[in-house]
Amino acid sequence: MIQRIQTLYLLLAVGISAGLIFVFHLWTNTEGAEVFALDNYTYLGLFLGSALLSLISIFSFKNRKSQFVLGRLNIILNFILLGIFVYQSLNVSGETNVSEKGIGILLPIFSIVCLVLANKAIKKDEDLVKSVDRLR
């Protein structure tokens, strides 16, 4: 069901994870060059993995339980990505790579918010279906 609100939240998470990583830089290094997610395959893989999980979750609308589990896995993946960014930005070795933080570091937080809202809507749909089944 493409018209449900959780689909919009999941599409927003796909847009954040797959689209905005090309627009916003993660940080500026000591030479003044902006570092994007494309420059490091680990970041690119985690962002695109998050977008892929969101897309799979959109198209598994018939099985709400697996959709909910995929949303949880995606939230965990975004927390891992956020943890890597925090570790990279707080590296104690004299700020070797990170000179100035960019808005791209906050993208996993926005994605997590969208995924939590989508999981809340999925749970609400599942509870509604269970309540209707009880009445039969």
Buried (B, 14 or more C-beta within 10 A) or exposed (E): EEEBBBBBBBBBBBBBBBEBBEEBBBBBBEEEEBBBBEEBEEBBEBBBBBBBBBBBBBEBBEEBEEBBBBBBBBBEBBEBBBEBBEEBBEEEEEBEBBBEBBEBBBBBEBBBBBBBBBBBBBBEBBEEEEEEEEEE
